[in-house]
Amino acid sequence: MTDEQDLSPEELVERMAAAAGETPPATLDFHIQTLFTQALMALGRVPNPITGKPIRNLPSARHFIDTIAMLEIKTAGNRTSEESKLFEEILHQLRMQFTLEKTAPVAPMVVEDNDDGDDDEA
């Protein structure tokens, strides 16, 4: 037998999904990490994967932070200590970043010239 019998059900499913080339299993950790990444993108801390440029959208960032906080409350008593620590660390970091962004001056948006010969400015 292999060491698979020593794995938790979640780890076994994750290992099987990775071996099959599928997306990761739906776990609380993965979901929180996904929301964390979305919040960082909305804070302008991570570039948008499509445009490659950071986009600052504080209302969206607030929504992602509030969603993570709601999940923390709703899952209370049903989490592992590692999951609880993940919530604590992520929420602390996001709240600090949000506060910094909220008080930071907004840089003017740069509009790329599309070279269509139209010199009108917005």
N, C-alpha and C positions, 0 to 999 in steps of 0.2 A: 504494500500500500504506500501511497505517497503521503506527504505532509498535509494534504488537503483536509484530512479529518481533524487537524488542529486549528483550522481556520473557522472564523465566525461565519454565519450564513451570509452576511453582507460582503465579507472579504471573498468568499467563495464565488458569489454572484459576480463581483467585480472582476475577479480573475478569469472567470468563464467569459464574460463580456469582452475583456481585453483580448483574450485568445481568439475570439470569434471576430474581432475587428469592429465590434459594435460600440455605440456610445456608452459612456459610463452609466452605471445603474443609478436610479433615482434615490439618493441618500440625502439626509438633512445636511450633512457637511457639504456635499456637492452643490446643493441648492443655495446654501448660504454663501458659498464661495462665488457662485454665479451672480447673485445679487450684489455682493461686494464689488465684483468687477464692474458691473453696470453702474453702481454708485460712483466708483472711481472715474469711470468714463464721463459721467454727468458732471463731476467736479472738475473735469478738464485735466485730470492727473494721468489718464491713460488715453492714448490716441484712439480715435474711432478706427476700428479695423477696416472699414470700407474706404474711408477717405485718407486714413493715415495721419489725420490732424486732430488735435484735441478740440473738443467742443464743450463749453461751459454752460450747463443748464441746471441752475440751482433748484428750481421747483422739482425737476426729475430726480435730482440727487436726494432732496428731502423725502420724496416718495419712496425711494429705495431704502433709505435709512429707516423710515417709519415702518416699512414692510418687514425689515429684519427685526425691528423692535417688537412688532406685533407677533411675529413667529416665536420670538423668545418668550413672550408672555403666554402664548397659546400652548407652547410645548413644555412649560414648566412642570417639573415632576416626571417627565417622560424622556429626559435626555440623559446621555452619558456625561460624565464629568468632562470629557474632552469636548463634547458638543457645547456644554455650558461655557467652557473656557473660550471656545471659538467665538460664540456670541459676544462674550464680554470684550474680547480683544478687538474684534471687528467693529463693534458698535463704538467703542472708545476711539479707535482710530478714525472712523468715518465722522464722528461728531466733532473731533478736533479739526479735521480737514475742512468740514463744512463751515465751522466757525471762522477758520482762516480765510476761506474763499469768500464768505459773506462780508467780511470786513476789508477784503483786498479791493483795490481799485480795479475796475474792469478795463482791460486793454481794448482799444478800438478794434473792431472787426476789420480784417483785411479782405477786400474783395479782389479776386484775381481778375486781371484784364482778359477778356475773352477774345480780344483782337478782332472784333466784328466791325471796326471802323466807327462805331457809335461812341461819341465822346460825352454822352449824358452821364451825369453823376447822380447817385441816389440821394 
